[in-house]
Amino acid sequence: MRAFWTGAAALFGLLAAPAAGQPFVFYRGVVNAASFAAPGLPSGALARGSIFSVFGKNLGPAGGASVSEFPLQTTLAGVGVEVCRDGACAAALPLYVGAGQINAVLPSDAPLGAASVRVTVDGAASNWAPVEVTAASFGAFAVNSGGFGPGIVQNFVSQTEQPLNSKAESLRPGQAATLWGTGLGAALNADNVAPEPGNLPTPVEVHVGGAKVSRLLYAGRSPCCAGVDQIVFEVPADAPEGCYVPLSVTAGGVVGNVTTVAVSAEGGACSEEGPLSSLAGGGRTALLALSKLRFAPSASAGLGAEAQLDYANALFLETPSGPWSYNRLYALPPVGACQVHGFGGNVLRPGALARQLQAAGDLTPMATVGAGAVAVALDAARGAAAALGRLVGVAPDAFPTDAPFYQEGGSYPVSTSDPAVSGEATVPAGLTWTNRDEAATVPRGRDLTIRWSGATRDRVYVVGFSADEPRGASAIFVCAADAAAGQWSVPARVLSALPASSKIDGQSWGGLMVGEVFPQGALSAEGIAAGALLSAGAEGREASFQ
């Protein structure tokens, strides 16, 4: 049956393909121009008065065209964009038009709710693309123009000195900063002329790490540019320090994309103390890890009360370095903070997350070891395997391997052959998630308290993930908590950024993990700028996010 539907979908796609030269908007190809949040995410709607991007084919001139002055017009280089709902239409204001992308201002009077977008190029109309129009949905601009990592944040020193925040130019607690984005809501004046400055009526909350901003100095349009918003705030005195402190904005009750900001008590260069901090600077890096997971599946999985899995992984990356370097695999939040990453599609399917990270530049393998996948050799006798495991309560041949079972603890040699990197990792006993049975269903509208015992490191990581097939969206959060506290409450604003689990069985999957990372020392090899060997242990469970 699955093969039938796959084939039918492919055939329909061929039949529905646009004629040569006809404009065509990609599926789920209309997004906030700053966050690029997938339409199925809670932050994936388009706000009135915001800048949005349309991706497709034959959308405009090959060389591109941009506006250069006010007043803005409803067409640019023969390209127009309209937004319609139930016969009521509003013309967007194009800022840039090109063959593959359009950036435009959504009218402040665009019809609210489920609507459709259509592009017209020299009289030829594209297909209709579904969108959700809302009063406010803020997207923060990022340095990488991808909606994640270091945000476009200026440190306020004086009216004439406002450097872009970076790992070399961090913010101090108490210092003012300006975040740039789009989506705070309808403008105070007409969209086609220079914006009128002033705070917009949309309720806005800003969090730097886990610290809520108490001094919000401005939240409104930038006078320079149509659709562009500025949020000026003072860094809270209790904001955590680090190079990748999560910066989140909640506008009109909707949490936007979470970027990062560098914070240091002394200003200047920031410093990192996390278990992967040595790799976060970019360049050629190597990571070898042994990890174990005790996981409580859902009753429908048929795996019994608990699955126990062991993994051995090697990761060799070459990523950009510099003051705005960022990699979602390595840039963990500081203690007291949560980071959230949103994705289009279901990244919980095998290989899906790796493909998305590779497309976004997070994952650029330097070398591949083994047959088609990065692999680790535990020792010469056992050969290579990318992931080793056992499942309690499942037939022994489900995971055929004679590899050691890390659940029993011990020390194991780890090595790769190309590049040649080796070390020895100890896998400790790990913590116990004491209230795991209480987290089968997670209401996203209130905080979720996680409790543990037996932690031996200084920090505990709480990870949650949710993927919803009908919405075509996924999100993952990572929180770093003080291990000595014995508990951590995942804020409702973090949980609300995840897509809700589908009520249709088999259409979504979500889970939670609580664990520790145990650094085992540095690794070195020819051509490697930085390397780390670590082990990790976690307890987890399937969870439904409602």
Secondary structure, DSSP 8 states (H G I E B T S, - for coil): -HHHHHHHHHHHHHHT---TT--EEEEEEEEETTT---TTSTT-SEETT-EEEEEEES-S-TT-EE--SSS--SEETTEEEEEEETTEEEE-EEEEE-SSEEEEE--TT---EEEEEEEEETTEE---EEEEEES---EE-BTTSSSSSBB-EEE-SBTTB--B--SSSBB-TT-EEEEEEE-S-S-SS-TTS----SB-SS-EEEEETTEE-S-EEEEEE-TTSTT-EEEEEE--TT---EEEEEEEEEETTEE---EEEEE-TT-BS----STTGGGTT-EEEEEEEEEEEEEE--GGG-S-S-EEEEEEEEEEEEE--STT---TTT----TTEEEEEEEES-TTSTTHHHHHHHHHTS--BS---SSSS--EEEETTTEEES--B--TTS-GGGS------GGG-EEEEEEEETTEEEEEEEE----EETTGGGGSEE-TTS-EEEEEE---SSEEEEEEEEEETTTTEEEEEEEEEEGGG-EEEE-HHHHTTS----SSTTSEEEEEEEEEEEEEEE---TT-SEEEEEEEEEEEEE-EE-
